[in-house]
Amino acid sequence: PPCYASFHPDSPACKIEVPERLTVSHTALQEEGLAERCVSVPIRQATDAEILLAHSEEYLEAVKKTPYMSLDELRTFTQQYGDVYFHPNIYHCAKLAIGAALQLVDSVMTGKVRNGMALVRPPGHHSQRSAANGFCVFNNVAIAAHYAKKQYGIKRVLIVDWDVHHGQGVQFAFEDDPSVLYFSWHRYEHQGFWPNLRESDYDSVGKEKGAGFNINVPWNKVGMENSDYLSVFFHVLLPIAYEFSPDLVFVCAGFDSAIGDPEGHMCATPDIFAHLTHLLKSLAGGKLCAVLEGGYNLTSLAQSVCQTVQTLLGDPAPQTSELNGPCESALESIQCVRSAHKPYWACLKHTASIILSYFITRDNFFEGSAEEEALMSLCSVIALFEKMKKQEVSCISGFCVSEKGTANYLEKETYSYDMILLVRLPRFYGGDVCYFLPYFNAQHLLCTVYYYSQCVCFVCVPPQGCSDVAGLMQAVLCLLLPLAYEYDPGLVLLVRGPGSGVGKAAWAQITSLLQGLAQGHTLALIQVRGTEGVRAPL
């Protein structure tokens, strides 16, 4: 077990970064039966050479002396840094925290585990090359990223920091490095929230060769909800991350961004971290290393850790709490970030901003039973698509909503295209069960599903003669997934037609992303050219 740093009663009091953060998290994993399903990775102390990957020799030598300092000397030493507390045992603990992160990297990169989470303290993402800061002594994730590049030849590393504070230490470590893409969302409030840095705003995009590889999403108000978090993933992080194509993903897993935290004051529920983790698992072949950062409400911390680990283990993500669409402040931040990064990423250069502000809700779209209301809604969406087409942003060519009846608005021979059907099943089906007669072709299958339930159908048509994978992924991430999460289906049906221009890799990515919906209830139907029906559901 890791060695926990505690603070002498006469030393500066730290009442939130406490040892119980680890004990309650580990106890929750045991009680939920998750700990026994995980591979336990032994930890070790980091070496000096490993610490020096991200820190100066002068700073390391200074921290080395802290175990031998008196309380007065520790107070004096601490005062030269910001919001950090030194104890004679903290150097030992900090070396174990780094060692645990490096052991996790070794285990993932050698294939001993698919992914994992390191429960460590002290945290690390605020620590800088020559300075402790914000409870952080050494920068665990920055060292681990350098280590992965050096030890395993990793070319591209993605670091996702969902802690509620800006991880300025990680940003400064890689701001001129195009091999590391750093993403952070954080309370900012127009520079009014700690660490109160100008460099935490959306227009700090990196320096020199690293320009465009530093993404800051500032939260300028508190109370952000699940919809806000998902919207940032769909409209900022994931499009850029897919274009970046990382070989390894790190998560600075700070759960002070969860509801009830005294530092964050946000309203995102613990289950959202299951969905964020699921979305990131589609990158880098699933190689993901999560390292604990903040999180100071012991209840939401423990629940969030369990949700994250459960998803890493491959369990279906739970049904999301009600999604109402992103708030205006979140949309403003998203648009600012996309504008700042537009010069650096192809995925942002042609996408209409209307996608960000046109967020269809159940109330104004799906629940109306009158045919006239449905047609008005359909016309609105078609108008949206026409605006998108003029700006060359999407491969989507059809959309249909109906309560009962046939797929009147679908293009002729729809079954020859790639389709994604999101079905909200009636309550009496239990929300996750539906029976289909075998050997229906796709057109008959669609009609059958339309008869029994409301559904949304996206028809993705690649340009003739080529598969516009980038355009297709943009449509999936920026339009399909936001709509799908708000629609909250009970079943996801994927139909792959014989004339598809979408390759296996893109199809696998889309399938993986959509499995975060409907608690994993997904049915894939692959239609072979010249056959009447589907040979086997997957």
C-alpha positions, 0 to 999 in steps of 0.5 A, a space after each residue: 500500500 502507498 505511504 500516505 503523507 500526513 501533516 503535523 498539527 503545528 504545520 500549515 493545515 491541509 484539510 482537503 488533500 487528505 489520506 482518506 481520499 485514497 482509502 475511501 476510493 480503494 474501499 469503494 472499489 473493493 465493496 463494488 467487487 471491482 478491485 478483485 477484477 483488476 490486476 494489482 500492479 506493484 509500485 516502486 519508488 521513482 529514480 532520480 533520472 526519472 524525476 529529472 525527465 520533468 524537473 530540474 536537478 536543483 529542485 530535486 536536490 532541494 526536495 531531497 532535503 525535506 525529510 531532514 528539516 525541522 518544522 520551522 525549516 519546512 515552513 520556510 521551505 514551503 513558503 517559497 511555493 504556492 498552496 503546497 504543504 511539505 512534511 518529512 515523509 512527502 518526498 518518499 510518498 511523491 516518489 511512490 506516486 511517480 513510480 506507480 504511474 510508471 509501473 502502470 505505463 510499463 504494464 500497458 505498453 508491454 500488454 500485461 493490462 489493456 489500461 489502468 488507473 493509478 490511485 496516488 497522492 500527492 497529485 502532480 499536474 500543478 508541479 512545474 520544472 523547478 517548483 511545487 504548487 497546488 498540493 503537487 510536489 512532482 508532476 506524475 503525468 508529465 514524467 510518465 509521458 516523457 518516460 513512455 516516449 523515451 522507454 517505448 518510442 511513443 510518437 504521439 501522447 494525448 493528455 486529457 486533464 478533467 480536473 477542475 483546476 488548470 494543470 499548468 505544470 503539464 501545459 508548461 512542460 509540453 507547450 512547445 512539443 508537438 508530440 504531446 497534445 494537452 487538453 484541460 478544462 478548468 474553472 477560470 471565471 475570466 482569470 478569477 479562479 486559482 491558479 489565476 493565470 492568463 495562460 489558462 485561457 482558450 487562446 493559449 494554444 502552445 508555442 513554436 512547434 507546439 502551437 495548436 497542441 495545447 487546448 484550454 477550455 475555460 469554465 467561466 461559471 460554476 454549475 457545469 453539468 453532464 451536457 457541458 462536459 459531453 459537448 466539449 468532448 464532442 465538439 473540441 477534444 474528440 475531433 482534434 484527438 482523432 486527427 492527432 491519432 495518439 499512441 497512448 492516452 493519459 488522463 489527469 483524473 481529477 474528480 473535483 469536477 464532480 458534483 458536491 466538490 468544495 473546490 469545483 462547485 460543478 454539477 456533473 454526476 459521477 456517471 459522466 466519468 464512465 462515458 468520458 472514459 468510454 469515449 477515450 478508450 476508442 483512441 490509441 487502441 484502448 491504451 489508457 493510463 488514468 492517474 488520480 489528481 484532485 477530488 475532495 468530496 469523499 463521496 463523489 470521489 469514490 463513486 467517480 473512481 468506481 465509474 472510471 474503473 468499471 468502464 476501464 474493465 469493459 463494463 457498459 457505461 450506465 444510463 446518463 442523467 438527464 441531458 438538457 444541452 450545454 449552457 450558453 457559457 459552455 457554448 461560448 467557451 467551445 466556440 472560442 476554443 474552436 476558433 483559436 485552434 481552427 488554424 491548426 486542425 483540419 477538422 475545425 476548418 470547415 465545420 459550421 458553427 451552427 452545429 454548436 448552437 443547434 442542440 435538439 431536445 426531446 421537448 421540441 423534437 421527439 415527443 410531439 405526436 401530431 404529424 404536423 409537429 413532426 413534419 415541422 421538426 423534420 423540416 427544421 433539421 433538413 434546413 440545418 443539413 442544407 446549411 451544413 452542405 453549403 459549407 461542405 461539412 458533412 456526409 449526412 444526407 438523410 434524417 427521419 423521425 416517425 412515431 408509426 409507419 414507414 420510412 417515407 423520408 429515407 432515400 431510395 434503396 437506403 439499405 445500400 448505405 451505412 446507417 445508424 438507427 437509435 431506437 428508444 424502445 417502449 417501457 414494456 420491452 424493458 428498455 433493452 429488448 426487441 425481437 426481429 424476424 430473421 432474414 429481413 433486408 434492411 429496408 424491411 427491418 427499418 420499417 418494422 422498427 419504425 412501426 414499433 417505436 420512435 427512432 432516429 435514422 442517420 444515413 451516412 453517404 460517403 462521397 462517390 469513389 472515396 471514403 471521406 473518413 475525416 468527414 464521416 467522423 466529424 459528422 459522428 462526433 459533432 452531430 450524431 453523438 450529441 443528438 444520440 446522447 440526448 435522445 437516450 435510446 434503449 437500443 443502437 442498431 448499426 446497418 452496414 450496406 454492401 456498397 459502403 465506402 467506409 473502411 473497417 477501421 472507421 466502422 470499428 471506431 464508430 461502433 465503439 463510440 456508439 456502445 456508450 449508449 443504451 447501456 451497451 445494447 447494440 445490434 450490428 447488421 452487415 448486409 452483403 451485396 446480392 443477399 436478401 438479409 443479414 446472416 448473423 447479428 453481432 
